[in-house]
Amino acid sequence: MVKRIFKSIKSVLFADPNLLYEEEKEFFNQPFYFKGSNGKGVLLVHGWTSTPYEVRRLGKFLNENGYAVFCPQLRGHGTVPKNLEKVKWQDWLEDVEKAYEKLKLECDEVFVGGTSIGSSLAIILASEKTEISGLILMATPYEIKFEKFLVAFARFMGFFKSYNKKFYPPTFGVSTTITRLIAYRTYPIKSALETFDLIKESRNKLKFIKQPCFLIQSTHDHIVKKDSLEKIYGMINSKIKNKRYIERAYHTFISDIKNEGVFEEILSFIKSNENRNLYQ
């Protein structure tokens, strides 16, 4: 029994993300559903151009602690960038809504967590589904750095080319980070503009958020503005809201982070906010 528990802790909390990825490559572009044992569920939403593998390790950890965990693959992802061309942000929201309804059928209550635009989708979903028990918002973009300029530039460039290549600053890390291995290297400019519209819509929904929230952001996020977490924290109407900054990590940190207590803190947040809606 002790050996099994130790093996579980070692494999999830302290596993090297790259070594684990070598063992799990076949799952890199697959949605996952881990059946739970405590009647409670967690819906996880991956980020733009990424795949469910981005949050798979967190999902396994939560599942080992009793929770049913579901992460759908958002439309246009996990295949080739061309498949994003005609996808609207509303399509991604529909994917998340369907996943939520499926999880809700099997669970007494559901928490929702997302990373990057996955958390933007979580905010919109929670503004409509007030029975959601809590939100885990990671790398949430209240506003992208140089957003107005980038939107205008993207619209202009759209007249001359259809695709753009991702730019990673030298400080981002090596090319073997999980974030970079599983994500598209190029993207349709039209799809990038969809993400800006999605972020704008999620900003408009913040005032409707009353569920408990746990906000996590990197101090070295190269995508979202530095004050994004503080602005979101100030605008949501949640009575229970916690915030956490991750040092020496980048934008979508959850797939590459090793162990800084983040997984345990997410679990603690969920446990401390269970059953709040069941008796209201």
PyRosetta script that sets phi, psi and omega in degrees:
from pyrosetta import init, pose_from_sequence

init()
pose = pose_from_sequence("MVKRIFKSIKSVLFADPNLLYEEEKEFFNQPFYFKGSNGKGVLLVHGWTSTPYEVRRLGKFLNENGYAVFCPQLRGHGTVPKNLEKVKWQDWLEDVEKAYEKLKLECDEVFVGGTSIGSSLAIILASEKTEISGLILMATPYEIKFEKFLVAFARFMGFFKSYNKKFYPPTFGVSTTITRLIAYRTYPIKSALETFDLIKESRNKLKFIKQPCFLIQSTHDHIVKKDSLEKIYGMINSKIKNKRYIERAYHTFISDIKNEGVFEEILSFIKSNENRNLYQ")
pose.set_psi(1, -50.6)
pose.set_omega(1, 179.5)
pose.set_phi(2, -61.9)
pose.set_psi(2, -41.0)
pose.set_omega(2, -179.7)
pose.set_phi(3, -63.5)
pose.set_psi(3, -39.9)
pose.set_omega(3, 179.9)
pose.set_phi(4, -65.7)
pose.set_psi(4, -41.8)
pose.set_omega(4, 178.9)
pose.set_phi(5, -64.3)
pose.set_psi(5, -43.3)
pose.set_omega(5, -179.7)
pose.set_phi(6, -62.8)
pose.set_psi(6, -41.1)
pose.set_omega(6, 179.2)
pose.set_phi(7, -62.7)
pose.set_psi(7, -40.3)
pose.set_omega(7, 179.8)
pose.set_phi(8, -63.2)
pose.set_psi(8, -47.0)
pose.set_omega(8, -179.3)
pose.set_phi(9, -62.4)
pose.set_psi(9, -43.3)
pose.set_omega(9, -177.8)
pose.set_phi(10, -64.1)
pose.set_psi(10, -40.9)
pose.set_omega(10, -174.2)
pose.set_phi(11, -72.8)
pose.set_psi(11, -29.4)
pose.set_omega(11, -175.7)
pose.set_phi(12, -101.2)
pose.set_psi(12, -55.0)
pose.set_omega(12, -174.1)
pose.set_phi(13, -74.1)
pose.set_psi(13, -36.8)
pose.set_omega(13, -171.5)
pose.set_phi(14, -115.7)
pose.set_psi(14, 8.5)
pose.set_omega(14, 179.0)
pose.set_phi(15, -69.2)
pose.set_psi(15, 144.0)
pose.set_omega(15, 172.6)
pose.set_phi(16, -71.2)
pose.set_psi(16, 121.9)
pose.set_omega(16, -176.5)
pose.set_phi(17, -55.3)
pose.set_psi(17, -37.1)
pose.set_omega(17, -178.3)
pose.set_phi(18, -71.8)
pose.set_psi(18, -38.9)
pose.set_omega(18, 177.4)
pose.set_phi(19, -66.7)
pose.set_psi(19, -39.5)
pose.set_omega(19, 178.0)
pose.set_phi(20, -63.7)
pose.set_psi(20, -39.9)
pose.set_omega(20, 179.5)
pose.set_phi(21, -62.7)
pose.set_psi(21, -38.2)
pose.set_omega(21, 178.2)
pose.set_phi(22, -60.0)
pose.set_psi(22, -33.4)
pose.set_omega(22, 179.8)
pose.set_phi(23, -80.1)
pose.set_psi(23, -22.6)
pose.set_omega(23, -171.3)
pose.set_phi(24, -118.7)
pose.set_psi(24, 21.2)
pose.set_omega(24, -175.9)
pose.set_phi(25, -53.5)
pose.set_psi(25, -34.0)
pose.set_omega(25, -176.9)
pose.set_phi(26, -64.1)
pose.set_psi(26, -17.6)
pose.set_omega(26, -177.9)
pose.set_phi(27, -98.9)
pose.set_psi(27, 4.4)
pose.set_omega(27, -167.6)
pose.set_phi(28, -62.3)
pose.set_psi(28, -28.2)
pose.set_omega(28, -179.4)
pose.set_phi(29, -123.8)
pose.set_psi(29, 38.5)
pose.set_omega(29, -178.9)
pose.set_phi(30, -118.8)
pose.set_psi(30, 135.0)
pose.set_omega(30, 170.6)
pose.set_phi(31, -64.3)
pose.set_psi(31, 157.9)
pose.set_omega(31, 176.9)
pose.set_phi(32, -136.0)
pose.set_psi(32, 148.0)
pose.set_omega(32, 173.8)
pose.set_phi(33, -135.8)
pose.set_psi(33, 115.7)
pose.set_omega(33, 177.5)
pose.set_phi(34, -106.5)
pose.set_psi(34, 117.8)
pose.set_omega(34, -177.8)
pose.set_phi(35, -69.2)
pose.set_psi(35, 135.2)
pose.set_omega(35, -176.6)
pose.set_phi(36, -97.3)
pose.set_psi(36, 179.8)
pose.set_omega(36, -178.5)
pose.set_phi(37, -128.4)
pose.set_psi(37, -3.5)
pose.set_omega(37, -175.6)
pose.set_phi(38, -114.0)
pose.set_psi(38, 7.3)
pose.set_omega(38, 177.4)
pose.set_phi(39, 78.0)
pose.set_psi(39, 9.0)
pose.set_omega(39, -178.5)
pose.set_phi(40, -122.9)
pose.set_psi(40, 150.2)
pose.set_omega(40, -174.5)
pose.set_phi(41, -130.6)
pose.set_psi(41, 159.3)
pose.set_omega(41, 176.0)
pose.set_phi(42, -131.8)
pose.set_psi(42, 123.3)
pose.set_omega(42, 174.1)
pose.set_phi(43, -96.5)
pose.set_psi(43, 123.8)
pose.set_omega(43, 178.9)
pose.set_phi(44, -111.4)
pose.set_psi(44, 142.8)
pose.set_omega(44, -176.7)
pose.set_phi(45, -128.7)
pose.set_psi(45, 122.5)
pose.set_omega(45, -178.9)
pose.set_phi(46, -79.3)
pose.set_psi(46, 172.7)
pose.set_omega(46, -176.5)
pose.set_phi(47, -91.9)
pose.set_psi(47, 177.3)
pose.set_omega(47, -177.6)
pose.set_phi(48, -67.1)
pose.set_psi(48, 137.0)
pose.set_omega(48, -178.2)
pose.set_phi(49, 67.3)
pose.set_psi(49, 3.1)
pose.set_omega(49, -178.7)
pose.set_phi(50, -102.0)
pose.set_psi(50, -162.4)
pose.set_omega(50, -179.6)
pose.set_phi(51, -141.7)
pose.set_psi(51, 170.6)
pose.set_omega(51, 177.6)
pose.set_phi(52, -56.6)
pose.set_psi(52, -22.8)
pose.set_omega(52, -179.5)
pose.set_phi(53, -59.6)
pose.set_psi(53, -23.7)
pose.set_omega(53, 179.3)
pose.set_phi(54, -54.3)
pose.set_psi(54, -35.0)
pose.set_omega(54, -177.1)
pose.set_phi(55, -117.5)
pose.set_psi(55, 12.5)
pose.set_omega(55, -176.1)
pose.set_phi(56, -63.7)
pose.set_psi(56, -43.6)
pose.set_omega(56, -178.2)
pose.set_phi(57, -64.1)
pose.set_psi(57, -41.2)
pose.set_omega(57, 174.7)
pose.set_phi(58, -62.0)
pose.set_psi(58, -41.5)
pose.set_omega(58, 179.2)
pose.set_phi(59, -61.3)
pose.set_psi(59, -40.9)
pose.set_omega(59, 178.8)
pose.set_phi(60, -64.3)
pose.set_psi(60, -40.7)
pose.set_omega(60, 179.3)
pose.set_phi(61, -62.6)
pose.set_psi(61, -46.5)
pose.set_omega(61, 179.9)
pose.set_phi(62, -65.1)
pose.set_psi(62, -37.2)
pose.set_omega(62, 178.4)
pose.set_phi(63, -65.4)
pose.set_psi(63, -38.7)
pose.set_omega(63, 177.7)
pose.set_phi(64, -63.6)
pose.set_psi(64, -18.8)
pose.set_omega(64, 177.2)
pose.set_phi(65, -100.1)
pose.set_psi(65, 16.8)
pose.set_omega(65, 169.2)
pose.set_phi(66, 107.0)
pose.set_psi(66, -9.6)
pose.set_omega(66, -172.2)
pose.set_phi(67, -90.5)
pose.set_psi(67, 140.5)
pose.set_omega(67, 167.3)
pose.set_phi(68, -73.6)
pose.set_psi(68, 133.8)
pose.set_omega(68, -176.8)
pose.set_phi(69, -131.0)
pose.set_psi(69, 129.6)
pose.set_omega(69, -178.8)
pose.set_phi(70, -129.6)
pose.set_psi(70, 131.3)
pose.set_omega(70, 172.6)
pose.set_phi(71, -132.8)
pose.set_psi(71, 109.2)
pose.set_omega(71, 176.2)
pose.set_phi(72, -77.2)
pose.set_psi(72, 162.6)
pose.set_omega(72, 171.9)
pose.set_phi(73, -96.2)
pose.set_psi(73, 120.2)
pose.set_omega(73, -177.5)
pose.set_phi(74, -65.6)
pose.set_psi(74, 145.7)
pose.set_omega(74, -176.2)
pose.set_phi(75, -53.4)
pose.set_psi(75, 136.1)
pose.set_omega(75, 178.1)
pose.set_phi(76, 87.0)
pose.set_psi(76, -4.5)
pose.set_omega(76, -176.0)
pose.set_phi(77, -102.6)
pose.set_psi(77, 161.4)
pose.set_omega(77, 173.5)
pose.set_phi(78, 72.9)
pose.set_psi(78, 12.9)
pose.set_omega(78, -179.7)
pose.set_phi(79, -127.8)
pose.set_psi(79, -99.1)
pose.set_omega(79, 175.1)
pose.set_phi(80, -133.9)
pose.set_psi(80, 149.5)
pose.set_omega(80, -176.6)
pose.set_phi(81, -53.8)
pose.set_psi(81, -30.0)
pose.set_omega(81, -178.8)
pose.set_phi(82, -56.8)
pose.set_psi(82, -30.7)
pose.set_omega(82, -177.6)
pose.set_phi(83, -70.7)
pose.set_psi(83, -7.2)
pose.set_omega(83, 175.4)
pose.set_phi(84, -87.7)
pose.set_psi(84, -12.1)
pose.set_omega(84, -168.9)
pose.set_phi(85, -55.5)
pose.set_psi(85, -44.5)
pose.set_omega(85, -173.8)
pose.set_phi(86, -104.4)
pose.set_psi(86, 11.0)
pose.set_omega(86, -177.2)
pose.set_phi(87, -88.4)
pose.set_psi(87, 130.4)
pose.set_omega(87, 176.6)
pose.set_phi(88, -97.6)
pose.set_psi(88, 158.1)
pose.set_omega(88, -179.9)
pose.set_phi(89, -63.4)
pose.set_psi(89, -27.9)
pose.set_omega(89, 177.4)
pose.set_phi(90, -64.1)
pose.set_psi(90, -28.6)
pose.set_omega(90, 176.2)
pose.set_phi(91, -66.1)
pose.set_psi(91, -40.8)
pose.set_omega(91, 177.7)
pose.set_phi(92, -65.0)
pose.set_psi(92, -40.2)
pose.set_omega(92, 178.6)
pose.set_phi(93, -62.4)
pose.set_psi(93, -39.6)
pose.set_omega(93, 177.8)
pose.set_phi(94, -63.0)
pose.set_psi(94, -39.7)
pose.set_omega(94, 176.9)
pose.set_phi(95, -59.4)
pose.set_psi(95, -42.8)
pose.set_omega(95, -178.4)
pose.set_phi(96, -70.1)
pose.set_psi(96, -39.7)
pose.set_omega(96, 178.8)
pose.set_phi(97, -62.2)
pose.set_psi(97, -43.1)
pose.set_omega(97, 178.6)
pose.set_phi(98, -63.7)
pose.set_psi(98, -41.3)
pose.set_omega(98, 178.8)
pose.set_phi(99, -64.2)
pose.set_psi(99, -41.8)
pose.set_omega(99, 179.0)
pose.set_phi(100, -60.8)
pose.set_psi(100, -46.5)
pose.set_omega(100, -178.6)
pose.set_phi(101, -62.5)
pose.set_psi(101, -37.8)
pose.set_omega(101, 177.8)
pose.set_phi(102, -64.4)
pose.set_psi(102, -45.3)
pose.set_omega(102, -179.4)
pose.set_phi(103, -66.6)
pose.set_psi(103, -37.6)
pose.set_omega(103, -178.8)
pose.set_phi(104, -62.9)
pose.set_psi(104, -31.4)
pose.set_omega(104, 179.4)
pose.set_phi(105, -63.4)
pose.set_psi(105, -27.1)
pose.set_omega(105, -173.8)
pose.set_phi(106, -109.1)
pose.set_psi(106, -3.9)
pose.set_omega(106, -174.4)
pose.set_phi(107, -129.8)
pose.set_psi(107, 145.0)
pose.set_omega(107, 176.5)
pose.set_phi(108, -66.9)
pose.set_psi(108, -35.5)
pose.set_omega(108, 178.9)
pose.set_phi(109, -150.7)
pose.set_psi(109, 155.5)
pose.set_omega(109, -174.5)
pose.set_phi(110, -133.4)
pose.set_psi(110, 133.2)
pose.set_omega(110, 170.1)
pose.set_phi(111, -100.9)
pose.set_psi(111, 154.2)
pose.set_omega(111, -179.6)
pose.set_phi(112, -128.6)
pose.set_psi(112, 131.2)
pose.set_omega(112, 177.3)
pose.set_phi(113, -128.8)
pose.set_psi(113, 143.8)
pose.set_omega(113, 178.6)
pose.set_phi(114, -146.9)
pose.set_psi(114, 161.3)
pose.set_omega(114, 175.9)
pose.set_phi(115, -125.4)
pose.set_psi(115, 135.9)
pose.set_omega(115, -178.4)
pose.set_phi(116, 59.9)
pose.set_psi(116, -128.5)
pose.set_omega(116, -179.0)
pose.set_phi(117, -69.4)
pose.set_psi(117, -13.5)
pose.set_omega(117, 171.5)
pose.set_phi(118, -62.8)
pose.set_psi(118, -36.0)
pose.set_omega(118, 177.2)
pose.set_phi(119, -77.1)
pose.set_psi(119, -27.6)
pose.set_omega(119, 173.4)
pose.set_phi(120, -63.0)
pose.set_psi(120, -41.9)
pose.set_omega(120, 176.1)
pose.set_phi(121, -65.1)
pose.set_psi(121, -37.7)
pose.set_omega(121, 178.2)
pose.set_phi(122, -62.7)
pose.set_psi(122, -38.5)
pose.set_omega(122, 179.2)
pose.set_phi(123, -64.3)
pose.set_psi(123, -46.2)
pose.set_omega(123, -179.9)
pose.set_phi(124, -63.5)
pose.set_psi(124, -43.3)
pose.set_omega(124, 178.4)
pose.set_phi(125, -59.9)
pose.set_psi(125, -45.5)
pose.set_omega(125, -176.9)
pose.set_phi(126, -68.8)
pose.set_psi(126, -27.3)
pose.set_omega(126, 177.1)
pose.set_phi(127, -69.0)
pose.set_psi(127, -24.0)
pose.set_omega(127, -180.0)
pose.set_phi(128, -97.5)
pose.set_psi(128, -33.1)
pose.set_omega(128, -178.7)
pose.set_phi(129, -107.3)
pose.set_psi(129, 82.1)
pose.set_omega(129, -173.5)
pose.set_phi(130, -67.9)
pose.set_psi(130, -13.7)
pose.set_omega(130, 179.2)
pose.set_phi(131, -78.1)
pose.set_psi(131, -9.2)
pose.set_omega(131, 176.0)
pose.set_phi(132, -56.3)
pose.set_psi(132, 134.7)
pose.set_omega(132, -169.5)
pose.set_phi(133, -80.2)
pose.set_psi(133, -21.7)
pose.set_omega(133, -179.3)
pose.set_phi(134, 176.7)
pose.set_psi(134, 162.0)
pose.set_omega(134, -178.0)
pose.set_phi(135, -124.6)
pose.set_psi(135, 138.3)
pose.set_omega(135, 170.9)
pose.set_phi(136, -113.9)
pose.set_psi(136, 107.9)
pose.set_omega(136, -172.3)
pose.set_phi(137, -109.8)
pose.set_psi(137, 110.8)
pose.set_omega(137, -174.8)
pose.set_phi(138, -113.9)
pose.set_psi(138, 131.6)
pose.set_omega(138, 177.8)
pose.set_phi(139, 53.6)
pose.set_psi(139, 41.6)
pose.set_omega(139, -173.9)
pose.set_phi(140, -77.8)
pose.set_psi(140, 124.9)
pose.set_omega(140, -179.6)
pose.set_phi(141, -86.2)
pose.set_psi(141, 103.4)
pose.set_omega(141, 166.8)
pose.set_phi(142, -69.7)
pose.set_psi(142, -41.2)
pose.set_omega(142, 176.5)
pose.set_phi(143, -152.9)
pose.set_psi(143, 138.3)
pose.set_omega(143, 176.3)
pose.set_phi(144, -77.8)
pose.set_psi(144, 146.8)
pose.set_omega(144, 175.9)
pose.set_phi(145, -57.8)
pose.set_psi(145, 132.9)
pose.set_omega(145, -179.8)
pose.set_phi(146, 55.7)
pose.set_psi(146, 37.9)
pose.set_omega(146, -170.8)
pose.set_phi(147, -57.8)
pose.set_psi(147, -50.5)
pose.set_omega(147, -176.9)
pose.set_phi(148, -60.1)
pose.set_psi(148, -42.8)
pose.set_omega(148, 179.0)
pose.set_phi(149, -64.5)
pose.set_psi(149, -44.8)
pose.set_omega(149, -176.6)
pose.set_phi(150, -65.7)
pose.set_psi(150, -37.9)
pose.set_omega(150, 177.9)
pose.set_phi(151, -64.0)
pose.set_psi(151, -47.2)
pose.set_omega(151, 179.8)
pose.set_phi(152, -62.6)
pose.set_psi(152, -41.8)
pose.set_omega(152, -179.5)
pose.set_phi(153, -65.7)
pose.set_psi(153, -40.8)
pose.set_omega(153, 179.8)
pose.set_phi(154, -64.3)
pose.set_psi(154, -41.8)
pose.set_omega(154, 178.2)
pose.set_phi(155, -62.9)
pose.set_psi(155, -40.7)
pose.set_omega(155, 179.3)
pose.set_phi(156, -65.4)
pose.set_psi(156, -47.6)
pose.set_omega(156, -177.5)
pose.set_phi(157, -65.9)
pose.set_psi(157, -25.4)
pose.set_omega(157, 179.0)
pose.set_phi(158, -60.4)
pose.set_psi(158, -20.3)
pose.set_omega(158, 177.1)
pose.set_phi(159, -76.1)
pose.set_psi(159, -19.9)
pose.set_omega(159, -173.3)
pose.set_phi(160, -110.8)
pose.set_psi(160, -27.7)
pose.set_omega(160, 178.9)
pose.set_phi(161, -152.0)
pose.set_psi(161, 160.5)
pose.set_omega(161, -175.6)
pose.set_phi(162, -100.0)
pose.set_psi(162, -22.6)
pose.set_omega(162, -173.8)
pose.set_phi(163, -126.2)
pose.set_psi(163, 156.4)
pose.set_omega(163, 175.0)
pose.set_phi(164, -134.8)
pose.set_psi(164, 154.4)
pose.set_omega(164, 178.2)
pose.set_phi(165, -99.2)
pose.set_psi(165, 141.1)
pose.set_omega(165, -180.0)
pose.set_phi(166, -66.7)
pose.set_psi(166, 144.4)
pose.set_omega(166, 175.6)
pose.set_phi(167, -112.5)
pose.set_psi(167, 126.7)
pose.set_omega(167, 176.0)
pose.set_phi(168, -114.4)
pose.set_psi(168, 121.2)
pose.set_omega(168, 178.3)
pose.set_phi(169, -64.4)
pose.set_psi(169, 155.7)
pose.set_omega(169, -178.9)
pose.set_phi(170, -56.3)
pose.set_psi(170, -26.8)
pose.set_omega(170, -178.3)
pose.set_phi(171, -81.2)
pose.set_psi(171, -3.4)
pose.set_omega(171, -174.6)
pose.set_phi(172, -67.1)
pose.set_psi(172, -33.7)
pose.set_omega(172, -176.7)
pose.set_phi(173, 125.9)
pose.set_psi(173, 176.9)
pose.set_omega(173, -176.4)
pose.set_phi(174, -71.5)
pose.set_psi(174, 161.7)
pose.set_omega(174, -176.7)
pose.set_phi(175, -70.9)
pose.set_psi(175, -8.3)
pose.set_omega(175, -178.6)
pose.set_phi(176, -95.1)
pose.set_psi(176, 9.0)
pose.set_omega(176, 173.8)
pose.set_phi(177, -63.6)
pose.set_psi(177, 145.3)
pose.set_omega(177, -177.6)
pose.set_phi(178, -56.9)
pose.set_psi(178, -40.9)
pose.set_omega(178, 179.5)
pose.set_phi(179, -50.9)
pose.set_psi(179, -41.8)
pose.set_omega(179, -176.7)
pose.set_phi(180, -83.9)
pose.set_psi(180, -31.9)
pose.set_omega(180, -178.4)
pose.set_phi(181, -66.6)
pose.set_psi(181, -35.7)
pose.set_omega(181, -172.2)
pose.set_phi(182, -96.9)
pose.set_psi(182, -10.0)
pose.set_omega(182, -173.9)
pose.set_phi(183, -96.2)
pose.set_psi(183, 156.6)
pose.set_omega(183, 172.1)
pose.set_phi(184, -61.5)
pose.set_psi(184, 142.0)
pose.set_omega(184, 177.5)
pose.set_phi(185, -86.7)
pose.set_psi(185, -26.5)
pose.set_omega(185, 175.4)
pose.set_phi(186, -124.3)
pose.set_psi(186, 164.8)
pose.set_omega(186, -177.3)
pose.set_phi(187, -152.0)
pose.set_psi(187, 151.2)
pose.set_omega(187, 175.3)
pose.set_phi(188, -70.1)
pose.set_psi(188, 134.9)
pose.set_omega(188, 179.0)
pose.set_phi(189, -61.5)
pose.set_psi(189, -34.6)
pose.set_omega(189, 177.3)
pose.set_phi(190, -59.4)
pose.set_psi(190, -37.8)
pose.set_omega(190, -179.7)
pose.set_phi(191, -69.6)
pose.set_psi(191, -37.0)
pose.set_omega(191, 176.1)
pose.set_phi(192, -61.1)
pose.set_psi(192, -39.7)
pose.set_omega(192, 178.4)
pose.set_phi(193, -66.4)
pose.set_psi(193, -31.4)
pose.set_omega(193, 175.6)
pose.set_phi(194, -63.3)
pose.set_psi(194, -37.0)
pose.set_omega(194, -180.0)
pose.set_phi(195, -67.1)
pose.set_psi(195, -35.6)
pose.set_omega(195, 177.3)
pose.set_phi(196, -64.5)
pose.set_psi(196, -39.9)
pose.set_omega(196, 177.3)
pose.set_phi(197, -65.5)
pose.set_psi(197, -38.4)
pose.set_omega(197, 178.5)
pose.set_phi(198, -63.9)
pose.set_psi(198, -45.6)
pose.set_omega(198, 179.8)
pose.set_phi(199, -61.5)
pose.set_psi(199, -41.6)
pose.set_omega(199, 178.0)
pose.set_phi(200, -60.9)
pose.set_psi(200, -43.0)
pose.set_omega(200, 179.2)
pose.set_phi(201, -64.8)
pose.set_psi(201, -40.1)
pose.set_omega(201, -179.6)
pose.set_phi(202, -66.9)
pose.set_psi(202, -33.8)
pose.set_omega(202, 175.2)
pose.set_phi(203, -59.9)
pose.set_psi(203, -40.7)
pose.set_omega(203, -179.0)
pose.set_phi(204, -67.9)
pose.set_psi(204, -19.5)
pose.set_omega(204, -176.7)
pose.set_phi(205, -94.4)
pose.set_psi(205, -8.3)
pose.set_omega(205, -173.6)
pose.set_phi(206, -58.9)
pose.set_psi(206, -37.9)
pose.set_omega(206, -177.3)
pose.set_phi(207, -66.1)
pose.set_psi(207, -15.9)
pose.set_omega(207, -179.3)
pose.set_phi(208, -92.3)
pose.set_psi(208, -4.1)
pose.set_omega(208, -177.8)
pose.set_phi(209, -82.4)
pose.set_psi(209, 118.8)
pose.set_omega(209, 179.4)
pose.set_phi(210, -121.9)
pose.set_psi(210, -9.0)
pose.set_omega(210, -180.0)
pose.set_phi(211, -70.0)
pose.set_psi(211, 156.1)
pose.set_omega(211, 172.0)
pose.set_phi(212, -55.4)
pose.set_psi(212, 139.3)
pose.set_omega(212, -176.9)
pose.set_phi(213, -132.0)
pose.set_psi(213, 140.4)
pose.set_omega(213, 172.8)
pose.set_phi(214, -120.1)
pose.set_psi(214, 112.5)
pose.set_omega(214, -176.6)
pose.set_phi(215, -104.1)
pose.set_psi(215, 128.9)
pose.set_omega(215, -179.2)
pose.set_phi(216, -130.5)
pose.set_psi(216, 131.3)
pose.set_omega(216, 179.4)
pose.set_phi(217, -145.1)
pose.set_psi(217, 148.4)
pose.set_omega(217, 176.5)
pose.set_phi(218, -80.0)
pose.set_psi(218, 144.5)
pose.set_omega(218, 175.4)
pose.set_phi(219, -72.9)
pose.set_psi(219, -14.6)
pose.set_omega(219, -178.3)
pose.set_phi(220, -118.3)
pose.set_psi(220, 30.5)
pose.set_omega(220, 179.5)
pose.set_phi(221, -62.4)
pose.set_psi(221, 122.1)
pose.set_omega(221, -177.2)
pose.set_phi(222, -93.5)
pose.set_psi(222, 1.7)
pose.set_omega(222, -177.1)
pose.set_phi(223, -109.8)
pose.set_psi(223, -54.1)
pose.set_omega(223, -174.8)
pose.set_phi(224, -92.6)
pose.set_psi(224, 154.1)
pose.set_omega(224, 179.5)
pose.set_phi(225, -62.3)
pose.set_psi(225, 148.1)
pose.set_omega(225, -172.8)
pose.set_phi(226, -60.1)
pose.set_psi(226, -31.9)
pose.set_omega(226, -177.3)
pose.set_phi(227, -93.3)
pose.set_psi(227, 14.5)
pose.set_omega(227, -178.0)
pose.set_phi(228, -57.7)
pose.set_psi(228, -47.9)
pose.set_omega(228, -178.2)
pose.set_phi(229, -59.9)
pose.set_psi(229, -45.6)
pose.set_omega(229, -177.0)
pose.set_phi(230, -65.1)
pose.set_psi(230, -38.2)
pose.set_omega(230, 178.9)
pose.set_phi(231, -66.2)
pose.set_psi(231, -43.6)
pose.set_omega(231, 178.4)
pose.set_phi(232, -64.4)
pose.set_psi(232, -44.1)
pose.set_omega(232, 179.5)
pose.set_phi(233, -57.3)
pose.set_psi(233, -39.3)
pose.set_omega(233, -178.1)
pose.set_phi(234, -76.9)
pose.set_psi(234, -24.4)
pose.set_omega(234, -173.8)
pose.set_phi(235, -93.1)
pose.set_psi(235, -27.3)
pose.set_omega(235, 179.6)
pose.set_phi(236, -71.5)
pose.set_psi(236, 151.8)
pose.set_omega(236, -178.5)
pose.set_phi(237, -103.6)
pose.set_psi(237, 30.2)
pose.set_omega(237, 178.2)
pose.set_phi(238, -76.5)
pose.set_psi(238, 134.1)
pose.set_omega(238, 174.7)
pose.set_phi(239, -74.5)
pose.set_psi(239, -30.5)
pose.set_omega(239, 178.3)
pose.set_phi(240, -110.9)
pose.set_psi(240, 115.1)
pose.set_omega(240, 178.8)
pose.set_phi(241, -149.0)
pose.set_psi(241, 129.1)
pose.set_omega(241, -179.6)
pose.set_phi(242, -119.7)
pose.set_psi(242, 150.9)
pose.set_omega(242, 177.0)
pose.set_phi(243, -133.9)
pose.set_psi(243, 150.4)
pose.set_omega(243, -176.7)
pose.set_phi(244, -147.7)
pose.set_psi(244, 130.2)
pose.set_omega(244, 175.1)
pose.set_phi(245, -102.9)
pose.set_psi(245, 137.9)
pose.set_omega(245, 177.6)
pose.set_phi(246, -101.3)
pose.set_psi(246, 126.4)
pose.set_omega(246, 179.3)
pose.set_phi(247, -86.2)
pose.set_psi(247, 147.8)
pose.set_omega(247, 173.4)
pose.set_phi(248, 53.6)
pose.set_psi(248, 40.1)
pose.set_omega(248, 174.6)
pose.set_phi(249, -130.1)
pose.set_psi(249, 174.0)
pose.set_omega(249, -174.7)
pose.set_phi(250, -117.2)
pose.set_psi(250, -156.9)
pose.set_omega(250, -169.6)
pose.set_phi(251, -61.5)
pose.set_psi(251, -73.4)
pose.set_omega(251, 179.8)
pose.set_phi(252, -92.0)
pose.set_psi(252, 83.3)
pose.set_omega(252, -170.0)
pose.set_phi(253, -81.6)
pose.set_psi(253, -18.5)
pose.set_omega(253, -164.6)
pose.set_phi(254, -65.7)
pose.set_psi(254, -27.2)
pose.set_omega(254, -178.7)
pose.set_phi(255, -82.4)
pose.set_psi(255, -20.5)
pose.set_omega(255, -175.5)
pose.set_phi(256, -107.9)
pose.set_psi(256, -17.3)
pose.set_omega(256, -178.0)
pose.set_phi(257, -63.8)
pose.set_psi(257, 140.2)
pose.set_omega(257, -179.0)
pose.set_phi(258, -89.6)
pose.set_psi(258, -84.6)
pose.set_omega(258, 176.2)
pose.set_phi(259, -150.1)
pose.set_psi(259, 100.4)
pose.set_omega(259, 173.6)
pose.set_phi(260, -117.0)
pose.set_psi(260, 23.7)
pose.set_omega(260, -179.1)
pose.set_phi(261, 81.8)
pose.set_psi(261, 3.8)
pose.set_omega(261, -174.6)
pose.set_phi(262, -66.3)
pose.set_psi(262, -46.2)
pose.set_omega(262, 179.7)
pose.set_phi(263, -59.8)
pose.set_psi(263, -44.1)
pose.set_omega(263, -179.0)
pose.set_phi(264, -65.0)
pose.set_psi(264, -36.2)
pose.set_omega(264, 179.1)
pose.set_phi(265, -68.6)
pose.set_psi(265, -36.9)
pose.set_omega(265, 176.0)
pose.set_phi(266, -64.2)
pose.set_psi(266, -44.8)
pose.set_omega(266, 177.5)
pose.set_phi(267, -60.6)
pose.set_psi(267, -43.8)
pose.set_omega(267, 179.8)
pose.set_phi(268, -62.4)
pose.set_psi(268, -41.0)
pose.set_omega(268, 177.8)
pose.set_phi(269, -60.7)
pose.set_psi(269, -45.7)
pose.set_omega(269, -179.7)
pose.set_phi(270, -62.7)
pose.set_psi(270, -48.8)
pose.set_omega(270, -178.5)
pose.set_phi(271, -60.5)
pose.set_psi(271, -39.3)
pose.set_omega(271, -176.5)
pose.set_phi(272, -74.0)
pose.set_psi(272, -12.1)
pose.set_omega(272, -179.0)
pose.set_phi(273, -117.1)
pose.set_psi(273, 14.6)
pose.set_omega(273, 175.8)
pose.set_phi(274, -69.6)
pose.set_psi(274, 152.0)
pose.set_omega(274, 172.3)
pose.set_phi(275, 67.2)
pose.set_psi(275, 9.7)
pose.set_omega(275, -179.6)
pose.set_phi(276, -68.3)
pose.set_psi(276, -32.0)
pose.set_omega(276, -176.3)
pose.set_phi(277, -96.5)
pose.set_psi(277, -8.9)
pose.set_omega(277, -172.3)
pose.set_phi(278, -72.2)
pose.set_psi(278, -22.8)
pose.set_omega(278, -174.3)
pose.set_phi(279, -118.2)
pose.set_psi(279, 16.0)
pose.set_omega(279, -179.6)
pose.set_phi(280, -92.5)
pose.dump_pdb("model.pdb")
